[in-house]
Amino acid sequence: MRKAAFVLATVWAASTLALALVPGCYGRTCEGSGDTYGNEPNEGRMIDEDTWESSPQDGKWLSYPGQRLWLFDVPAFGGRRPQVILPYISPLEDPNVFVPDRFPGNFTLAGGNLAELSGVGPNTITVRNGTCADYFLRLVVVLEPRPPAATGTDAASPGDGASPTDAASPTDASDAGATDADTDAATDAEAGP
């Protein structure tokens, strides 16, 4: 019995020591890193007046390993705030490119810890992979519309055909009303009941 207890204690001690020396199940793969994107040439593009993408859908996406934080600082937003933020992730760097002898790629809209959004403001968004899984990221941002351009004219400007003298004065309005009433009464009397 003592021999079995000694063997059990030795196995337990060896196991405990081994677990203490191993730095977790992921090792250093889940340490965070960060970078900025969007303020250098060829870092994203406007695909229409109000929509920006970090990379083309059929291009190479951004590396997005576990705990990666991307600060998107995009002057192309023109000082506008994002209205819709769509973070797409894929296990492949180029999921929409056909490669022979490779399974077709796939991607999905990220949610939860896979795409923790913060720091949304004029020209900026922060996206963080809060997991320890490695992916690739494509970000699509729909911006608030630009304000309408000011024309410098108001509703009663001379350029629209109206002039300040076109408005009737109070006496003109009462005279016109009296004249219309007299005409209507005379017409009704001639027509009869």
N, C-alpha and C positions, 0 to 999 in steps of 0.2 A: 504494500500500500504506500509506503514511504517512497519507494522508487517511482511509482506512478505520479505521486504528488510532485516529486522533484522534476520529472520530465515535463509535467504540465506547467510548473512555475518557470522552467527554462524556456519553453515555447512561448509562454505569455510574455516574458521579459524580452525575448528576441523580437517578437512581433511589435511590442510597444516601442522598442528602440528603433526599429525599422520605420515605423509610422512617424516617429518624431523627427527622423532625418530626412524624410521625403517632404518637400514643401507643397503639399496639396496635390490633388489629382491632376491639375492643369499645369503645374510648374509655373513658368514665367509667361505662358501664353495668354494669360488673362490680366496682364498689367496694362494699365491705360496708356494711351498715346493721343496726341492731338496735332492738328494742322489746320491751316487756313486754305481757303479755296475761293476762287471767283474774281480776284482782283488783279490777276496777271493775264497777259494775252493767251488766248486759246484755253482759258479755264471757264468753260460754259459758254452759252450763247442765248440770245433772245430768238425764239422761234416765231413770235409775232409781237405786236406792240405790248402785250400784257403778260406774256408767258416766257419763262426762262427755264433752261434745262442744263444740268451739270455736264452731261455728255449725251451724244445722240443715242437713241434707243438701240441702234445697230452698231454702236461703237464700243470702246472699252470703258467700263465703269470704274468708279473710284474704289480703291482698296478700303475695306470696312471690317477690319479684324475685331475681335472681342475687345470691348472697352474703348474703342476708337471714338474720338470726339472730332467732328468736323465743324469748324467755324466758317460759315459761308459769308464772305464779305464781298458784296457784288455791286460795284458802282453802276452797272448797267440797269439796276432797278430804278435809277433816277430819283432816289430819295423816297421811294414809295414803300409801303408796308406789304408784306405777303398776305394774301387773303386765303389761298388754298395751298397747302404744302403736301406734296405727294412723294414720300420716300419709297422707292422700289429697291428690293434687294434680290440678289441671286447668288448661288454658290459658284457661278462662273463669271469670269471677268467680262466676257462677251456673249451673253446668253442668246442673243438673236443673230449670231453669225453661224452659218452652217460650216461645220468642220467634219470632213470625212472621218469615219471610225470613232466618232464621239457621239454619245447620246445627245439628242436635241436638248438645248438649254431651256431653262424655265426661270421665271421670276415671279415675284408677288409683291403686293403692297405691304410694307412693313407696319407693324403696330406694336403697342406695348413696349417692353424693354428693348426690342430690336430697333426702335427709332424714337428715342426720347428727345422731344423737341423743346427748345427753350431759347431765350434771347432773341425773340422775334421782334424786329424793329425796322426802321428805315434802312434798307440795304443789307440787313443781316438776319441770319438764322443760325442756330446751333443745333446739330443733330448728333446724337450719341448712341452708340451700340452698347446698351447696358448689359449685354450678355457676354459669354466667353466663346461664342461661336463666330467663325470667320465667314464673311460674306463680301459682296461687292455692292456698291450703292450707286443709284442714279436718282437725282433729286429733280423734281419738276415743281416749279413755283408759279402760281397765278397771282399776279399783282393787282392791287386796287387800280381802277382806271385813272388815267390822268385827268385832272380837272379840265373842263372845257376852256378853250382859249378865249381870253377876253377880247372883244372887238372894239371897245372904246366908245361905243354908241349906246344910247339908252332908247327906250320905247318911243319917245316923242322927238326923236332927232330929225333934223331937216332932211337927212339922207333917206328916210323911209317914205317920203311924200307927205307927211303930216307937218303942219306948222303950228306954232303956239296960237296963232290967230284963228285957226280952224275951230277951236272950241267955242261954243255958243256962250254968250254972257247970260246972266240970270234974266235980264229983261228980254233978251232975244227969245229965250225959251218960253217965257210966259206969253209973249205976243204970238209966238208960233202956236202955242197950245190954244189960245183964244181963237185964232183964225181957223184952225182945224175944227174946233167945236162948232163955230158958226157955219162952216161949209158942210159939215156932217148933218147939222140940224136942217139946213135948207134942202139938202138932197133927200133926207128922210121925209120932209113935208111934201115934196113933189111926188115922191113915189107912192105916198098914201099908205093906209094900213094894210 
